[in-house]
Amino acid sequence: MLPWIQLDTAAIPGGGELRLKSRGTEFSIMLGTNELMNSRLSGSEEALATLAFERISTHKRPHILIGGLGMGFTLRAALAILPADGRITIAELVPAVVDWARGPMAEIHKGSLDDPRVTVHVGDVGALIATSKGQFDAILLDVDNGPDGLTREENDSLYSHDGIRKSKTALTRGGILGIWSSGPDPRFTRRLRDCGLTTEEIPTRAGKTGRGMKHMIWMAKA
């Protein structure tokens, strides 16, 4: 078996370090001993986009905010179904992740960042949400392994009652807040409902073929 090779590291604002590794054509992004994403497993990240778009398909000129670029699975799935007049804003906190998309992982990203419908915002998605009002038809968050600040403690605020209300304010009427998680969290489901969002919990397999670990996706309608 081919060994893993570390290609690069990137500091996370506020503390912590991401590591980009490869093994043949396979890529992995690690935080400590936690694998945040792997290029072989994209099914649930793609579902985050497709499930959300199903729920906003009647919106004219839809604008989608994706929090966390990662390996671009959610972005590419959204681009595949987004109309020509739609828009996507990608908010990525770590500049190096954007560089990796155009560098060592360019073949995986397939030029998605250069699509004219895409705008890249290098910065905190929470800060962007807090300064937006009625701007997005969908907000899709995949910045941690679930509704807690694994990557950085500051992300906890995204999943608090206050953070959820800010996301709700940033959505258009009937907009969708979608959150990816490595597993269920009943307390987070209650918080979404406490904030007046009609909430679905959708278990989704990690692999495209319906195999692999079962992840959780929340679809919460404003």
Stockholm file with secondary structure:
# STOCKHOLM 1.0

chainA/1-222         MLPWIQLDTAAIPGGGELRLKSRGTEFSIMLGTNELMNSRLSGSEEALATLAFERISTHKRPHILIGGLGMGFTLRAALAILPADGRITIAELVPAVVDWARGPMAEIHKGSLDDPRVTVHVGDVGALIATSKGQFDAILLDVDNGPDGLTREENDSLYSHDGIRKSKTALTRGGILGIWSSGPDPRFTRRLRDCGLTTEEIPTRAGKTGRGMKHMIWMAKA
#=GR chainA/1-222 SS CCCCEEEEEEECTTSCEEEEEEETTEEEEEETTEEEEETTCCHHHHHHHHHHHHHHTTSSSCEEEEECCTTSHHHHHHHHHSCTTCEEEEEESCHHHHHHHHTTTHHHHTTGGGSTTEEEEESCHHHHHHTCSSCEEEEEECSSSSSSCSSCGGGGGGGSHHHHHHHHHHEEEEEEEEEEESSCCHHHHHHHHHTTCEEEEEEEESSTTSCSCEEEEEEEEC
#=GC SS_cons         CCCCEEEEEEECTTSCEEEEEEETTEEEEEETTEEEEETTCCHHHHHHHHHHHHHHTTSSSCEEEEECCTTSHHHHHHHHHSCTTCEEEEEESCHHHHHHHHTTTHHHHTTGGGSTTEEEEESCHHHHHHTCSSCEEEEEECSSSSSSCSSCGGGGGGGSHHHHHHHHHHEEEEEEEEEEESSCCHHHHHHHHHTTCEEEEEEEESSTTSCSCEEEEEEEEC
//
